[in-house]
Amino acid sequence: MDIHEYQAKEVLAGFGVAVPDGALAYSPEQAAYRARELGGEKWIVKAQVHAGGRGKAGGVKLCSSDSEIHAAAEGMFGQKLVTHQTGPEGKGIYRVYVETAVNIAREIYIGFVLDRTSQRVMIVASGEGGMEIEEISATKPESIVRTSVEPAVGLRDFQCRQIAFKLGMEPGLVQHMVRTLQGCYRAFTELDATMVEINPLVVTGDNRILALDAKMTFDDNAMFRHPQISELRDKSQEDPRESRAADRGLNYVGLDGNIGCIVNGAGLAMATMDTIKMAGGEPANFLDIGGGATPERVAKAFRLVLSDKNVQAILVNIFAGINRCDWVAEGVVHALREVQVDIPVVVRLAGTNVEAGQKILAQSGLPIIRASTLSEAAERAVGAWKNDLAQATRVRAVV
């Protein structure tokens, strides 16, 4: 789960990380008012979207008057911000953050991530802040400092000092850097984050260290432990299909293909997607309905997949161990009778009660295409889609 910049700053500030003064606004008039409240001579107006690269896309504006703030905010609200991370569809701007401008003497990059190879929290830092870490890695890899944290003892102050020294921090700022790194680490571990990124972390002209931008991502599976964080979720920034699935307890990731997938088990779902590709098709989604594939849950999965207008065929692939094939078959029949489905549906069942499941499908009277193996199911799903596509093309040609 991602959160907005202003929310990440509020969270990090609670752990002792210094941030510039700022305030949230939901209209151009409120943005100008917020600037007057903050005081100062210059302000930054920042679009609040879940994406990087906002500055290059026009989502960050430096302003020096009420009229400039109003104009900048008015040009953002209701617009789609398109960056290299959002894709061509962009993300809507519904709130902006107004922040007091600071005199920047130096920019630094700081990131905390999970290194799955070493099974440690990895701190990645660079003296070349203000750029994406991918760009830093490509252009100045020698500037990157990496430090792993031993989970048994946590981040130690001497490690923080080593990072500060390697970044060339002035002696008087080293202790400030230690507090900043320790605050980020505590936020990372105590809140079950998967990423904390400050880019840039700036040294100001008056020798302060401030988090000028901040991003945080959290483990969805741990949010039951942190209701104060889960409440920060902004569904307007998420794929509506994925948001709808999460609300229904389904594991879903939207893709760009046209063969919808309904599968139980993450590994089997990945294999199903690969097999569809090998058969000449493109999967429209990753969907794991989990171990408790009751008829109601299968029906929910069908409605979710059909909500994607790009889906032109559906492949149901269930290996019943914990599940029962007859339950899944009942769910498929129930869904097809409840929801108007005018695209091919291929079902492959294997495992517990498979004969009973196949019987339910056969006696339903519905145009369900059955398959015995995964490869056969993928070939039939892709073939059915191509046949429907060819028929539609012929109809358009006749008309």
Disulfide bonds with the S-S distance in Angstrom:
none
